[in-house]
Amino acid sequence: MADHSFLDWPFLSEAHHDLAGHVRGFAEESFGSGGFLHHGDIDAECRDILAGLADAGITRYAVPVAYGGATETLDVRSLCLVREHLAYRSGLADFVFAMQGLGSGTISLFGSDAQKSAYLPDVAAGKKIAAFALTEPDAGSDVSALALSAQRDGDGFVLNGEKTFISNGGIADFYVVFARTGEAPGARGISAFIVDADNPGLKTAERIETIAPHPLARLAFTDCHVDEDALIGEAGSGFKYAMSTLDVFRSTVAAAALGFARRALDEALGRAQSRQLFGGTLSDLQGVQSQLADMALNIDASALLIYRAAWAKDSGAPRVTREAAMAKLFSTETAQTAIDTAVQIFGGLGVTKGSVPEALYREIRALRIYEGASEVQKLVIAKQILGGG
């Protein structure tokens, strides 16, 4: 089983230790060894998982305590622990929890009291599915290039344009949407809005299938009217809000990768110690021992980077851009390598559909892209160290 000694590190409190045990127990009971197997209707499966997470009180960690949450503010260490332990058992369960947090995160951080009261309690209770709509066909890593427009119109705004690769697209109850309002060029002319899924100007234009099944869609906004009270915070501050939200949740992507890597190591260990060949087991071979050692080394290094970034944010750092970028870059890249190693150790079984290594191989790939691709994380880190940030 995965090494849990990291829970005793000074980054984490007794409450975090208890939370990890609770989530681990929930995930083991709910998913067992079959959490990476899916049976057709992913939308329904996501709704079922969300109900289970809500019943277990886990979705409460996605919002502040004043609105039905479990912690006074968004506690990044708690978010990371939940994602790590869910990802170990089920990539889809990790996805469902993550989107409740990311999808409502901008409201938690910058929304008005009325907005928080209207949405966050239902997010915590699993009654509303949240989504974060930032990416566009021609604006992914370069958020400042987004083109979806929001023009003032009497008592509100009218949105026109598209979003794509939107997680929970097609099943969300509301979207936090970033649109160009034009107060200034580039990043300074973007605002954030809450758009309910039943708005007649919003349509799911296309469902997008990926190698690891998740609800994903392209959204079309056509003369989509929202009232003034749908605007989050100040007009023109949307880019800052998006980056601050990602600053909180980027470390949690790394934590999900860590959960996948821990599962890959455990699967590889089991296989190496049981597979007989050449008069012994795979684990007797020095080459395999070296591979397992590399996996363990990178897992511990990932955990240190992740919980350093999370601890720094929870301790009051206004931004952890450098720390979160390092955690995401290193953890997702090394998890990809660890999972590839597990596939190799499993041999033909590792690429057999339905095996855990095969499922992990599909799950990990997107994490190196979303919430800032690895290449972008390197630019972020370089900018931080060159600028003395």
N, C-alpha and C positions, 0 to 999 in steps of 0.2 A: 504493500500500500504506500501511497505518497507520504513523503517525510513532512510532518507537521511541526517540526521543531522551530520553524520560523515564527510561529505564533508567540513564542516567548521572547522575541526580539523587542528591544525598547521602543520600537516604532509603534507597537500595538499594545492596547490595554486589555484588562481582563474582560471587559465588555466585548472587545473584538474577538477574543478567544472564544467566548460563549457563542457569539454570532456565527463564527466559522463552524463550530460544532453543530449548531442548529441547521445551518444550510447544508452541511455535509450529510447530516442525517436525513433531511428532507429529500435531497437529491438521490441518495442511495435507495430510500424507500420508494420514491416516485418513479425512478428510471432504471434502477438496478444496473445490469450490464447491457441493456438494450436501448439506452437513451439516444443513440445515434441512428437508430432504425426508424424510418418514417413509412406511413401507410397511406399515402395518396393526398388526403385533404390537409394541406399544411395550414391553411387559414383556421380550420376547426381545431387543429392540434395546438396552434398558438393560443387560441381562446381557452382551451382546456388547461394549458400550462399556466396561463395568466390566472385563471381561477384558483389553481392549486397554490401558486405563489402568494396570492392574496389571502387565501385561507390560512396559510402558514405565517402570515405577517411579514413576508419578505419584501413585498412591494412597498411597504411603508418606508423602507430605506431610500426610496427614490424621491421623496419629498421631505420638506422640513416638518418638524413636530407640530407647529402651529396649524398645519393644514392636514393633520392626520398621519404625519410621518413618524419616524422612530428616533430621529436625532434633531438637535436644535437647528442646525443648518445641514446642508448636504455634506455628509462626512465621507471624504474620498476613500479613506481606508476601508470603511464599511462597504462602499460600492465595489471596491477592488476585491475584497474578500468574498462577497456574494458572487461576483462574476467568475472568479477563479474556481470556486467550488461547484458552481453550476456547470461551467464549461468542462470540468473533469468528467461529468456524467452525460451532458447533453448540450450540444452546440445550439440547438433551438431554444432551450430553456435560458441559456445565457443571453441569446438574442432578445427574447421576450422581456426579460428583466432590464436589459441595457436600454431598450427603446423606451420603456416607461420613464427611465431617468433622463436620457438624452432628449427625448421628445418633449418633456415638460421642463427641462433644465433652465431654459431661458426665462420661463415664467417664474420659476423658483428664485432665480437670481435677480431679475429685473422687472418682473410684472408688478402691477398695482395690487393693492389688497383685494379689490373686486375681482381681478383676473385670477389671482391665487385662490380665492374662495370658490370661484366658479369651476375651476378645473382640477386643482391639486388633490382635494379630498377624494374625488372619483378615481384619480390616477393611483393614489395610495390604496384604495379599496379594490382596484382591479375592475372598476365599472366603466372606465373610459380608456381606450387605447390611444397612446400618444405617438406623434411622429415629428421628425425634424426635417424640414424641407429646405435644403440649402443648395445641393448640386443641380446644375443645369447641363444641357447638352454641350455647351461651349464654356462652362465655368465649373471646374472641379477643384483642382488644387489652387487655382487662382480665383479666389472668391470675389475679389474686387471686379472681376469681369462679368459678373452675373447681369442678365438682361431683363429678367421678368420685371415689368414696370408696375408701379402703384401710383396712379394719378389721383390727386385730390378731386373729390366730386361732392360738393355740398357738405353733407354731414358725415363724410367718410372718405373711402378710397376705392378705386376700381383697379383690380389687378388683371394684367394680361401677359401671357407668356407660358413657359413650361418649366417644370422641374423633372429630374430623372434620377434613377437609382435611389428612390426614396424608400427607405425601410419602413415597413408597415403600410406602404402604399396600397390602397384598396381595402384595408381593414381598419384603418385608424378612425377614431371618432373626431379627432381634430389634428390640425397641422400647425406647427410654428413655422411660418413662411418668411423668408428673407427676400425683399424686393427692392428695386431701385426707385427711390423717391426723388432723387436729383438735387438734394440740397447743395452738393458739391460733386466734383468729378471723382471717379474711382470709388475707393472704399468709404469715403466720407458721405456718399449719397445713398446709403442703403439703410432700410428700416426693417423692423421685425413686426409681424402681425400674427394673430391667432385666427385661423380660418377653420370653421367647422366643416366636417366632411359632407354634411347635407346642404351646403351652400350651392344653389343652382348653377353658379358660375364655375364650379370646380368639378372636373370629371377625371376619372381614372382612364387615361388614354390607352394604356398598355400595361399588362402585367409582364414582368421581366423574370425569366427563369435563369438561375445560376447553378453552378456545380454543387453547391451546398444549399438545399431548398430553404428559402426564407421568403416571406411576403415582400415583394419589391415591385415598384411600379413607376411609370412615367405619368405625371400629372399635367393636365391642361387647365389653364385659367383663362376663361373667356368672359370679359366684362363681369368679372367676379367682384361684386360689391361687398365691402365690409364697413361697419360703422367705425366711427372715430375711436370707440373704446376697444377696438380690436388691436390698435397700435400698442406695442409693448414699449414702455419707456418713452424716450425722446426720438422724434424723427431724425434720421441721419446717423443714429448711433448703432444701427443694426450690425455693422461689421464688428464693432467692438463687442457687442453682446454675443455674436456668434463665436468669436475667438475666445472670449471668457468662458463660454459654455464648453467649448472643446478643451480648454485648459483644465477644466474639472474632469471631463470624461475621457480624455486621451489616455490617461494612466490606466483607466479601467479596461481599455482595449488591450493594453499590455497584460493586464491581469487575466483576461480571457485566454490570451495566448499562453500564459503560464499554466493555466489549468489544462489546456490541450497538451502542452509539453509534459506536464507531470503524468498525464494519462499515457502518453506515448512511452515514457520511460518505464512505467509499471508494466505496460503490455510487452515491451521489449525484454524486460527482466524475466517475466514469466515465460516467454518464448525461449529465451537464451538458456534458461536453467532447465527447461524440459525437453528441448529438441536434441535428440541423440544423433551423433555422427562421429565417425573416426574413433570409435571406442570411448567417447566421452560425451559432453554436451557442448553446445555452442558457446556457453559461458566460459569454457576452459580455453578457448582460443584467445590469444593475446590481442588480435585485431578487434575482436568483439568487445573485449574488456576495455580497450582504448575508446571504442565508440560509446560504450555505456558511461565511461568516465567523462567524456566530453559532454554528454547529455546532462549528467548530474551537475557538472561545473556551470554550464550555461543556465540551468534552471536556478541555481542558487544566486548567480550574478543577476539574473532577471528579477528575482524576488527582491534583492537589495535595491535595485534601481526603482522598481515599482513602489515599494513601500517607503523609500526615501521621498519620492515625488509626492506621494499621497500624504505622508506625515508633514511635509513642508507646507502643503496647501492647507491642511487642517490646523496647522500651527499659526496661521495668519498671514502667510506669504500672499501678497496681492496677485502675483502671477507666478506660475511655475513652468513657464514656456520651455525653458532649457531642460529642466528635469523631466518633464512629461514627454518631451520629444525624445530624449535619450532612452527613457523607459520603453516607449512604444517601438522605437526603431530596433533596439537591441532584442527586446523580448519577442517581437513578431518574427524577426529574421532568424533568430536562433531556434525558435519553436518550429519554424519551417524545416530547419536542418534536423532537429531532433525527430520530428515526425517522419521525415524522409529516411532517417536511419532506422526507425522502427519498421517501416515498410521493408527495408532491405533485409533486416534480421528475420522478418516473417517470410521472406522469399515470395513464392507465388501466392501464398495466402494473403500477403500484404496488399496485393492489388486485386483481390477478389471482392466483388461488390457485396457489401453487408458486413465485412470485417471492420473492426474498430480502427486499425491503422488506415484502411482505405477511406473511411469516413473522416478521420482526422485530417488526412491529406487534402480532402476537399474543403473542410471547414477552415483550415488555417490560411488558405491562400488569399482570401479577401481581406484579412486583417492587415496585410502588408500594403493595402491600397486605401481602405476607407479611413476617414478622419485624418487624412494626410498621408500620402504615400511615403514609402521609405526614403525615396529620393528627396522629397520635400522636407522630411524630418532632418535630413543632413543639412539642407540649406538653412533651416530654422536654427539648428545648433550652431552652425558656422556664423550666422548673423549675430547670435547671442554672444559668442566668445569674441568675435571681431569688434563688436560694439561695446564690449565690457558689461553686457547685460547679464 
